[in-house]
């Protein structure tokens, strides 16, 4: 499963320079990199169904690079 290190690494990369290509999309993130992306979380998660079932799924995040108030 995704680790605390994955979470820290994703936060570090959370800039428009690094993740701008995925703006307004869902990503799967592991080992310091985006391993897949798309507009639907359910479609994206289905790509990792077996890994999730085995407790080894990636970290999923929705990329928004604007300040939310």
TALIN-V746601 format. One record per pair of residues at least 4 apart in sequence whose C-alpha atoms are under 6 Angstrom apart, sorted by the first residue. I is the first residue (numbers start at 1). GAP is how many residues later the second one is. D is the distance in whole Angstrom. If there is no record, write none. Layout:
BEGIN
i | gap | d
I | GAP | D
I | GAP | D
END
This chain:
BEGIN
i | gap | d
1 | 54 | 5
1 | 55 | 4
1 | 56 | 5
1 | 57 | 6
2 | 56 | 5
2 | 57 | 5
6 | 24 | 6
9 | 23 | 6
13 | 5 | 6
15 | 4 | 6
16 | 4 | 4
23 | 40 | 5
23 | 41 | 6
24 | 39 | 5
24 | 40 | 6
25 | 13 | 5
25 | 14 | 5
25 | 37 | 6
25 | 38 | 6
26 | 11 | 6
26 | 12 | 5
26 | 13 | 6
26 | 15 | 6
26 | 35 | 6
26 | 36 | 4
27 | 9 | 6
27 | 10 | 4
27 | 33 | 6
27 | 34 | 5
28 | 6 | 6
28 | 7 | 6
28 | 8 | 5
28 | 30 | 6
28 | 31 | 6
28 | 32 | 5
29 | 4 | 6
29 | 5 | 4
29 | 6 | 6
29 | 29 | 6
29 | 30 | 5
30 | 28 | 5
41 | 4 | 6
51 | 5 | 5
51 | 6 | 5
52 | 4 | 5
52 | 5 | 4
END
